[in-house]
Structure formats: C-alpha cells, structure tokens
Amino acid sequence: MTTAPPVALTIAGSDCSAGAGIQADLKTFQHFGVHGLTAVTCIVAETANVVRSIHAVPVAMLREQVALMLDSFPVAAVKTGMLFSAVHVRIVAELLAGHPGLVLVVDPVMIASTGTPLLEPEAMTAYRDHLLPLARLITPNLHEAEALLGASLPDKASLEPAARRLAAMFGTAVLLKGGHLDGPDCLDLLVADGEVAHFSAPRLAVAGSHGTGCTLAAAVTARLAHGDSLPAAVAAAKAYLNDCLRHSYQFQSPCGGTLHALNQGTCCPS
C-alpha cells in the first residue's frame, strides 16, 4: 500500500474559472504531493477579467465542512482564503482554535484582481480579533497590509517596518507581498521569529495574473505540511509561482477578448 501523503485543508471560495480560490489551491497541493481537502465559503462567478456574482455558503454548512474534515483526517496544515463575512471568519476561527496543533496560513483576501471587494467591511474586525492571532503565517499583499495597519505603504523602504508591526500586532510571522509596488523586481519580505528574509524575483509581464496570492499561500501551506521551515517553504513557493507565471497561457474568449491563466499543477517544474 502506498504511504499516505501529508494532508492540507483549504477554507476558501470557489472560482469557477479555476485560476484562484480552492481550485488553484488544489492544483498547487497536488503539485507538491499533498492530499488537499476543501471547505467552501463562497461560490464566485468570475474570470480573471470580471467578478459577476458572489454567493456565500450558509454558515452552518461551512461549519459542517470544516468540522468534518478536521475530525476525519490527520490535517497537518490549513490555509484560509476568501472568507467574505464577519460571521464566516468567526466560525472558522472558533473551529481552528479547537485544534491548536495545526499550522495555519491566513491569506487575508479582500479585493479581487479586478478591484471587486471580496470581504465585507465588518469582517476586518473579526480578522483582527479572532483569526489572525491564530496564524503561523499571514500573507497580505500591499493593499491588505495597508487596510490592516490603517497606513499607506508607498515604497520598498516601508515594507519591513510594516511587516514587523503586523507581526507584533498579531503574534505571527508575516509574508508581506510587495508586487504592487513599481519597479523591475517583485520583493516579498518575510518576518518570522524576529528575523527578516527578502525574496526578490524579476517582474514578469503577465496580463491578468489571476490567483497569484492564492497560489503562493497554498504552496507555502503545502511545504509546511511537509515539515519545511518557514523560509524554506516561502522560497519553494516563490519558485513555484514564478514557474506558473513563466509558463502561463491565454485563451481567446468566444464572446471576445482574452483570458489569461497561470499554469498551475504538475506541468510546472518543481
């Protein structure tokens, strides 16, 4: 009998175009040899170009999904993505707090690549008070970090102080993603246990790079499920995301226009 792989659970929204959300997470988990479980928070009708509608899963159903997975499988790591509402955030935090041995990666999804809000305003307080303090790692992008801090982050010099502030606020490691800053390189900064690590990669001109945040956080989660240290997990995740971007492809829509997609999954080199 084949030895069972490590298990990771993603608690996130469903993206019907399969570039982000639980679909991206499952493809990423598969690439890294992790058995992926899902708990769906929202069903989103979207592509890389548009978010047409969002339907939140009833909270009772979300609770059942998460509780059943945690009770049934030896879950090593959990990743949260789009949680949408304050009550969804609180329920997830309540359930995960009952399993303190889990490694939790929180991707605080707030805004889609199209600019559409993916988080109700009241949910920010629930994140701050209930979920972020449980995390081993949080992975905010620039705009999410600004929202959590209530401060502008205008340049690369502002990243380290901001990441240190977030780490102190929530007692967790922080991977602050600086890809929204201008420049030829994308700089992500990891603050963990008082140490700082920089991860820089050349900016790749990929239009509609939908799902990069989901993919990166899922890759970190997968490597943590394998037992990697945080710096090693982030380094592997960054390399994987760069490969997904480098091998991305596009479709011509029957309705006109172009749809771009990351090349996630086992077709990308490790």
Sequence and secondary structure as in RCSB ss.txt:
>XXXX:A:sequence
MTTAPPVALTIAGSDCSAGAGIQADLKTFQHFGVHGLTAVTCIVAETANVVRSIHAVPVAMLREQVALMLDSFPV
AAVKTGMLFSAVHVRIVAELLAGHPGLVLVVDPVMIASTGTPLLEPEAMTAYRDHLLPLARLITPNLHEAEALLG
ASLPDKASLEPAARRLAAMFGTAVLLKGGHLDGPDCLDLLVADGEVAHFSAPRLAVAGSHGTGCTLAAAVTARLA
HGDSLPAAVAAAKAYLNDCLRHSYQFQSPCGGTLHALNQGTCCPS
>XXXX:A:secstr
      EEEEEEEEETTSSSHHHHHHHHHHHTT EEEEEEEEEEEE SS EEEEEE  HHHHHHHHHHHHHHS E
EEEEE    SHHHHHHHHHHHHT TTSEEEE    B TTS B S TTHHHHIIIIIGGG SEE  BHHHHHHHHT
S   SGGGHHHHHHHHHHHHTSEEEEE TTS SSEEEEEEEETTEEEEEEEE    TT TTHHHHHHHHHHHHHH
TT  HHHHHHHHHHHHHHHHHT EEEE TTSSEEEE   STTS  
